[in-house]
Amino acid sequence: MSFETDKEEVVRDTLKKIERMKNAAGKTLFRQDLQEEIQLQIKVDNSLPHGRFYPSEVYPGQWRATEQTFKAMKKNIFALGDDIDELKHEYKCESCSEVLDIQFWNFCPFCGESFKYE
């Protein structure tokens, strides 16, 4: 078997396992038949404080954030749908002491520090 064929088989097996996963209430965690497309408009505004998203006062549905906050944000944060609270993982940044849920961030959006895992 080639590397690509092996890789595709692993992906298919992983997808099957994911489709069988259940949450604490016994409901399916991931349903591919309920796919939806979510689009957010986030504009960079470096005059704002880091680590937060602010609604645009001019354009409804648009958000503003600093470049650092935008870069820190994981771009697939909506991939898990509404069950993301079950996966909450609070982390206190060693640099700035802000507490955040690291499932949404690549690094601390407040100070830019990388996460330090135990």
Buried (B, 14 or more C-beta within 10 A) or exposed (E): EEEEEEEEEEEEEEEEEEEEEEEEEEEEBBEEEEEEEEEEEBEEBEEBEBBEBBEBEEEEEBBBBBEBBBBBBEEEBBEBEEBBEEEEEEBEBEEBEBEBBBBBBEBBBBBBBEEEEE
